[in-house]
Structure formats: structure tokens, C-alpha cells
Amino acid sequence: MHILLIEDQQKLADNIRQFLELEHYAVTVAHDGKEGFEKAMTQEVDLLILDVNLPGMDGYLICTMLRQHKKNMPILMLTARTKQQEIVHGLDLGADDYLGKPFDLDELLARVRALLRRKTAEKQPRLTVGSIVLDTNTHEVTREEKKVSLSPKEYALFEFLLRNKGIVQERPRIIEHVWGGRDDLMFSQTVDVHVAYLRRKLGKGTIETVPGRGYLVPSDSM
């Protein structure tokens, strides 16, 4: 699952990102409202965590414009504004949930899971290829009914490829979705290394290399 976090407080954003990545979510961070809005419009986002007080564009405007553009990802608003009328205002604009600052990271995780459960109810919560099953609710991967231990990035990469089974995913798109579009990874071997780890754990035929293009989980794999 890909989460976009728009939060201008660097330390808080880093803490949230690191915490959610340990829970096997792929997290992209924007610290400016305009940058965040552009990412929300152009990236595949499963959940948006949106601060209200942002430079460039505030969270209320971002929420309004995303809904006007028919972007239906769940939106969880974060803000120090906790008066009832402000909460109601955010929900009326199209936010799905509201969490006041300061907050406990475990509470944030519970809200994230609840919103993503609603979203995955529209999708298939269990993704399969051959004897391999990835459960998006529990974040567990099994092969022949035996649990396979994956790192957070391995899980995020495998889930992304499984959700796009049969479709070649080029390296820039993988980096954007799994690593938040980090430019420093564009010419590194990071993707290749993680694919190699997945093949070792799940079987060589699980992920195919398409020379000059990228990787895919074939529809008729295994």
C-alpha cells in the first residue's frame, strides 16, 4: 500500500514515515502543499495523510481540489486545530478521518489500518500467484502455506508487482511507488537487489526480468 504524507514538520514527517515503513507501507513524503498536491494528482496513492497548516497550499484547499478532480483516495487529516467546527469543516470538504496533534503513533496506525481496510474492501485483499499468498490486511506472505519473512521494502515491492500482475513495471515507476521517487536511487542497483532477495525467498519464477524495461509478476507464473 502506498501512503502519501504531506507534512511540513521535518522531524514529525520522518518519524511517521519510518514508523509506517516498519509496518510494511510504502511512504512518500512532501513538505510543501503545492508539491504534495502535485504528487497526489500524479501518483497512485492508496491513502493520503494530510496536515492542515502547510506552506504553499493548506490542507483544506488540497482536500477540496482533490475531490473536485475526482481523486477518491482516503484522506486522514492531521492538525492542531481540534475545535469541533474545524473538524466538521474538514470532513465536509471530503476528508475521511481527523487526528488532532499531538497524537500517538499507534493511534495513527489504527486509523491508517481502518481507512485502508475500507479501501481494500473494494479490491481483492488476498493477492496470489501460484502457491504464494499476500494478505494485505495482515501483511503476511505465505508460500505453500508457510510464512515467508519479508523486509518492509521487499513486501512493498512484491505487493506493488502483484497488484499489477502481468504488466511490466519500469524502474522509475517502481522507485516512485516503493521508495517515494528518490532521485538518488534512479541509477543504483537497489531495485535489482530487492528483486533478487524476493526471488531467493519466493522462487526464481515469481518475478521476471523484461530486458531494457523492468520487472513483472507474470499472470501465469509458477
C-alpha positions as CSV (number, residue, x, y, z in Angstrom):
1,M,0.0,0.0,0.0
2,H,1.3,3.4,-1.0
3,I,0.8,6.3,1.5
4,L,1.4,9.9,0.7
5,L,2.3,12.1,3.7
6,I,2.1,15.8,3.3
7,E,3.6,17.3,6.5
8,D,5.8,20.4,6.8
9,Q,7.4,19.5,10.1
10,Q,10.5,17.6,9.1
11,K,11.1,15.6,12.3
12,L,7.4,14.6,12.6
13,A,7.3,13.6,9.0
14,D,10.4,11.5,9.3
15,N,9.0,9.8,12.5
16,I,5.7,9.0,10.8
17,R,7.5,7.7,7.6
18,Q,9.9,5.5,9.5
19,F,7.1,4.1,11.7
20,L,4.8,3.3,8.8
21,E,7.6,1.8,6.7
22,L,8.3,-0.7,9.6
23,E,4.6,-1.7,9.2
24,H,5.3,-2.6,5.5
25,Y,3.8,0.5,4.0
26,A,5.4,2.4,1.1
27,V,5.5,6.1,2.1
28,T,6.2,9.2,0.0
29,V,6.7,12.5,1.9
30,A,6.1,16.1,0.7
31,H,6.8,19.0,3.0
32,D,5.0,21.7,0.9
33,G,1.4,21.9,0.0
34,K,1.9,22.5,-3.7
35,E,4.4,19.7,-4.0
36,G,2.1,17.4,-2.1
37,F,-0.9,18.3,-4.3
38,E,1.1,17.5,-7.4
39,K,2.2,14.1,-6.0
40,A,-1.4,13.3,-5.1
41,M,-2.6,14.2,-8.6
42,T,0.1,12.2,-10.4
43,Q,1.0,9.2,-8.2
44,E,-1.0,6.1,-7.4
45,V,-1.9,6.8,-3.8
46,D,-3.8,4.4,-1.5
47,L,-4.1,6.8,1.4
48,L,-3.3,10.5,2.0
49,I,-2.2,11.7,5.4
50,L,-2.6,15.5,5.2
51,D,-1.6,18.2,7.5
52,V,-3.8,21.3,7.5
53,N,-1.3,24.1,8.1
54,L,1.1,23.9,5.2
55,P,3.2,26.3,3.2
56,G,2.0,26.9,-0.4
57,M,-1.4,25.3,-0.1
58,D,-3.2,24.5,3.1
59,G,-4.7,21.0,3.7
60,Y,-8.3,22.2,3.3
61,L,-7.6,23.5,-0.2
62,I,-5.7,20.4,-1.2
63,C,-8.6,18.2,0.0
64,T,-11.1,20.3,-1.8
65,M,-9.2,20.3,-5.1
66,L,-8.5,16.6,-5.0
67,R,-12.2,15.8,-4.5
68,Q,-13.1,18.2,-7.3
69,H,-10.7,16.3,-9.6
70,K,-12.4,13.0,-8.6
71,K,-9.5,11.7,-6.6
72,N,-11.1,9.3,-4.2
73,M,-8.2,8.0,-2.0
74,P,-9.0,8.1,1.7
75,I,-7.8,11.3,3.4
76,L,-6.7,11.4,7.0
77,M,-6.2,15.0,8.2
78,L,-3.6,15.9,10.9
79,T,-3.9,19.2,12.7
80,A,-3.5,21.1,15.9
81,R,-6.9,22.6,15.1
82,T,-9.2,20.4,17.1
83,K,-12.3,22.6,17.6
84,Q,-15.5,20.8,16.5
85,Q,-16.4,23.3,13.8
86,E,-12.9,22.9,12.2
87,I,-13.2,19.1,12.3
88,V,-16.6,19.2,10.7
89,H,-15.3,21.6,8.1
90,G,-12.5,19.2,7.1
91,L,-14.9,16.3,6.9
92,D,-17.4,18.3,4.9
93,L,-14.6,19.0,2.4
94,G,-14.1,15.3,1.8
95,A,-11.7,14.1,4.5
96,D,-12.4,10.6,5.8
97,D,-10.9,11.0,9.3
98,Y,-9.3,13.6,11.5
99,L,-6.5,13.2,14.1
100,G,-5.5,16.0,16.4
101,K,-1.9,16.9,17.2
102,P,-0.1,15.7,19.3
103,F,-1.0,12.1,18.7
104,D,0.3,8.6,19.5
105,L,1.8,6.8,16.6
106,D,-0.1,3.6,17.5
107,E,-3.4,5.6,17.2
108,L,-2.3,6.9,13.8
109,L,-1.6,3.3,12.7
110,A,-5.0,2.2,13.9
111,R,-6.6,5.0,11.8
112,V,-4.5,4.1,8.8
113,R,-5.4,0.4,9.0
114,A,-9.1,1.3,9.4
115,L,-9.1,3.5,6.3
116,L,-7.2,1.1,4.2
117,R,-9.5,-1.8,5.2
118,R,-12.3,0.2,3.7
119,K,-10.3,0.8,0.6
120,T,-9.2,-2.9,0.2
121,A,-12.8,-4.0,0.7
122,E,-13.2,-2.6,-2.9
123,K,-10.1,-4.6,-4.0
124,Q,-9.0,-8.2,-3.5
125,P,-7.4,-8.3,0.0
126,R,-5.6,-11.5,-0.8
127,L,-3.2,-11.4,-3.7
128,T,-2.0,-14.7,-5.1
129,V,0.5,-16.1,-7.6
130,G,0.9,-19.8,-7.7
131,S,1.2,-21.1,-4.2
132,I,2.1,-17.7,-2.8
133,V,-0.5,-15.6,-1.0
134,L,-0.1,-12.0,0.2
135,D,-2.7,-10.8,2.7
136,T,-3.0,-7.0,2.6
137,N,-4.9,-7.0,5.9
138,T,-2.3,-8.9,8.0
139,H,0.7,-8.0,5.8
140,E,1.7,-11.7,5.8
141,V,3.1,-13.6,2.9
142,T,2.9,-17.4,2.7
143,R,4.4,-19.9,0.2
144,E,2.8,-23.3,0.3
145,E,1.0,-22.2,3.5
146,K,4.4,-21.5,5.2
147,K,5.1,-17.9,6.3
148,V,7.8,-16.0,4.4
149,S,9.5,-13.2,6.2
150,L,10.0,-10.1,4.1
151,S,11.5,-6.8,4.9
152,P,9.2,-3.7,4.7
153,K,10.7,-2.8,1.3
154,E,10.5,-6.3,0.0
155,Y,6.9,-6.5,1.0
156,A,6.1,-3.2,-0.6
157,L,7.8,-4.1,-3.8
158,F,6.2,-7.5,-4.1
159,E,2.7,-6.1,-3.3
160,F,3.2,-3.5,-6.0
161,L,4.2,-6.0,-8.6
162,L,1.4,-8.4,-7.6
163,R,-1.3,-5.6,-7.8
164,N,0.0,-5.1,-11.4
165,K,0.4,-8.8,-12.3
166,G,1.1,-9.3,-16.0
167,I,2.1,-5.6,-16.5
168,V,5.8,-4.6,-16.9
169,Q,6.8,-2.1,-14.2
170,E,9.7,0.1,-15.2
171,R,12.4,1.0,-12.7
172,P,11.3,4.7,-12.3
173,R,7.8,3.7,-11.5
174,I,8.9,1.1,-9.0
175,I,11.2,3.7,-7.3
176,E,8.3,6.2,-7.2
177,H,5.9,3.8,-5.7
178,V,8.1,1.9,-3.3
179,W,10.8,4.4,-2.4
180,G,8.9,7.7,-2.8
181,G,10.6,8.7,-6.1
182,R,14.1,9.2,-4.6
183,D,16.3,10.5,-7.4
184,D,19.5,9.1,-5.8
185,L,18.2,5.6,-6.4
186,M,17.4,6.0,-10.1
187,F,20.8,4.7,-11.2
188,S,21.5,2.4,-8.3
189,Q,21.1,-1.3,-8.0
190,T,18.5,-1.0,-5.2
191,V,15.6,-2.4,-7.2
192,D,17.6,-5.2,-8.7
193,V,18.9,-6.2,-5.2
194,H,15.4,-6.3,-3.7
195,V,14.1,-8.4,-6.7
196,A,17.0,-10.8,-6.1
197,Y,16.1,-11.1,-2.4
198,L,12.4,-11.8,-3.4
199,R,13.4,-14.5,-5.9
200,R,15.5,-16.2,-3.3
201,K,12.7,-16.2,-0.8
202,L,9.7,-16.9,-3.1
203,G,11.2,-18.8,-6.0
204,K,13.1,-17.7,-9.2
205,G,10.0,-17.8,-11.4
206,T,8.0,-15.4,-9.2
207,I,9.4,-12.3,-10.8
208,E,10.5,-12.0,-14.4
209,T,13.0,-9.5,-15.9
210,V,12.0,-7.8,-19.1
211,P,15.3,-6.7,-20.6
212,G,15.6,-3.0,-21.2
213,R,12.2,-2.3,-19.4
214,G,11.7,-3.6,-15.9
215,Y,10.1,-6.4,-13.9
216,L,6.8,-8.2,-13.7
217,V,5.0,-11.0,-11.9
218,P,3.6,-13.0,-14.9
219,S,-0.1,-13.8,-14.9
220,D,0.6,-17.5,-15.4
221,S,3.6,-17.6,-13.0
222,M,4.5,-20.8,-11.3
